[in-house]
């Protein structure tokens, strides 16, 4: 029976007891067997009187370290050696009669194997219990993970749908219920692709799927029939053995995103159409001045065939590389871009010279606006138009106005010619008379020297007088008028009054001149200022011509005001109506029977060109008062003094 | 008008100072007596006190014009020989002046000798009329 105890565990343990997971275990096992055989030799081989129970610790060692199999094997080794030793009459069990020896041997075996096996099985039991416990903990943890995953799935905004291999819905989360409108009980058991009327059946055909996740966008339908654009993630579900046992589908509603994208596309299209349909050139630059976009007009105006010629290039180097006179204009010296980038409200360049692809240039007006992203300036948009024609027509118009002003002056002098002839004839007559008188005085004896001196002095003065009148006339008749100069108002008024006085006297018109001693010179064109005074005075004289003789009064006053000098011409004529007053400065508007109606409009443009204004008011009592208000100006910054370009009228 | 002096006085009416001064100088050196006025008003004011003489009047005068003065003299029936002057050439003015009794019309700047000749002729006619009278 003890022998059965020795063999049976070995049979049960089978080959598994030889399974060593690590080389150290094998070494330990070999050491154990070696030491055990040595101990057996000590007990049974030599006569050292070593008690047989000394072998028990080795069996216990085997039991603890190698379980039932180890325990049984060690017991078997001891039993075999003990049996053989006893049979050969050696060892502690060969001392007595064969029967006693056999009995002792059996008791020894029983002790060895029972204690070994007991110990081994106790240890095995404990290990198993520990293993069970660990497994339980693992299972719990796994369960928790699953629960958490389930909660995640359930709380997901996206629809998460589980299907079996036939496409039948097995799982349906709250997101799916929200997205598709079917609740869980309606959905489970249905075929997913049919339920959502997926256009592509293959979407959900697991057989065509590889292991990888498939992602695409498609259209599904809700329970109420409305279409939804979804981004669909489909992936196979594997079992532990790697077989596909189902499909999971995650659907994300992208209807809004699609709509926004579509709206963006549409607005981009619209913007492109607008950009390409405007006449102005429009282009964008980044903060370093490189072209980011350009419209068709900008290509046309700048003479390029395709946008590629501009995109990414430094616009300064392409279109702003030279000064108007053709000298190079390095980008480093051009502060336009930095000016634009730091001026959020935009910068307007009235007249810039831009260069075309073929090397020609044109005048352009530019409007710019900085582009920002948040607080950061990322670049600027530039709109420009070719103003060459406008500048030309402005120049033409200015020339025309100059010619018209000249014609107007010639016309006025023509009207005054009678009176002016009188102004010149008067001193000429006096000169001739004095000359004749002098000749006769030379005949007298003794020579009347004081009288002769008086005659000659008067001849000299009258000659000067006639010359001055001619000089004034010539100035007014000159086509190219003077240039910017300091114009003293009072002497200018005096000269004009002199010119018109003869005419006024002839018409019995009294001109009352009131000059303020506090007048300061203005910067302007003397002839143009004279023209304004002459015109206003002639109008005033015309206005009073039909009055009673005693009521033909014209007044001219100079008045200094803060910042401006005023020349005021008033008359006691009939005045004009409100309606006429509205149009009085318009060209070709006239209240006279003769005249083109250009005088006042020319006067107004002259005064305006001096930065001033011409105003007309009805006097409280009778007649009109015209005020030419010339601002006190300083010399233009880039001009050192007189003879700068004259004002364009 | 009665002459209190040896020869007739020439009354110069011109608003231009240079004209008055030069005429006075020339007429004096030519042996005439001269009295000059700056306006018709000034002349009319002294009319009562003036003796006989010839009138040398500018047509373009401020206030009462030369032509109006001639009209006024006709109305007052003052017998007077008149030479009219004008700085501007206006045919109607000349015709009017001659109609109003001016014997000569001079366009400034006239030849002073023409004036002196005209005065001489007027003086002779005056003398003849006085002798005949």
Boltz contact constraints between the chains, C-beta under 6 A:
constraints:
  - contact:
      token1: [A, 418]
      token2: [B, 88]
      max_distance: 6.0
  - contact:
      token1: [A, 421]
      token2: [B, 88]
      max_distance: 6.0
  - contact:
      token1: [A, 422]
      token2: [B, 87]
      max_distance: 6.0
  - contact:
      token1: [A, 422]
      token2: [B, 88]
      max_distance: 6.0
  - contact:
      token1: [A, 425]
      token2: [B, 87]
      max_distance: 6.0
  - contact:
      token1: [A, 425]
      token2: [B, 108]
      max_distance: 6.0
  - contact:
      token1: [A, 425]
      token2: [B, 109]
      max_distance: 6.0
  - contact:
      token1: [A, 426]
      token2: [B, 16]
      max_distance: 6.0
  - contact:
      token1: [A, 426]
      token2: [B, 87]
      max_distance: 6.0
  - contact:
      token1: [A, 428]
      token2: [B, 109]
      max_distance: 6.0
  - contact:
      token1: [A, 429]
      token2: [B, 108]
      max_distance: 6.0
  - contact:
      token1: [A, 429]
      token2: [B, 109]
      max_distance: 6.0
  - contact:
      token1: [A, 430]
      token2: [B, 18]
      max_distance: 6.0
  - contact:
      token1: [A, 430]
      token2: [B, 19]
      max_distance: 6.0
  - contact:
      token1: [A, 430]
      token2: [B, 22]
      max_distance: 6.0
  - contact:
      token1: [A, 432]
      token2: [B, 109]
      max_distance: 6.0
  - contact:
      token1: [A, 432]
      token2: [B, 112]
      max_distance: 6.0
  - contact:
      token1: [A, 433]
      token2: [B, 22]
      max_distance: 6.0
  - contact:
      token1: [A, 433]
      token2: [B, 23]
      max_distance: 6.0
  - contact:
      token1: [A, 433]
      token2: [B, 26]
      max_distance: 6.0
  - contact:
      token1: [A, 433]
      token2: [B, 112]
      max_distance: 6.0
  - contact:
      token1: [A, 434]
      token2: [B, 22]
      max_distance: 6.0
  - contact:
      token1: [A, 436]
      token2: [B, 26]
      max_distance: 6.0
  - contact:
      token1: [A, 436]
      token2: [B, 112]
      max_distance: 6.0
  - contact:
      token1: [A, 437]
      token2: [B, 25]
      max_distance: 6.0
  - contact:
      token1: [A, 437]
      token2: [B, 26]
      max_distance: 6.0
  - contact:
      token1: [A, 437]
      token2: [B, 29]
      max_distance: 6.0
  - contact:
      token1: [A, 440]
      token2: [B, 29]
      max_distance: 6.0
  - contact:
      token1: [A, 441]
      token2: [B, 29]
      max_distance: 6.0
  - contact:
      token1: [A, 455]
      token2: [B, 25]
      max_distance: 6.0
  - contact:
      token1: [A, 462]
      token2: [B, 18]
      max_distance: 6.0
  - contact:
      token1: [A, 505]
      token2: [B, 62]
      max_distance: 6.0
  - contact:
      token1: [A, 506]
      token2: [B, 60]
      max_distance: 6.0
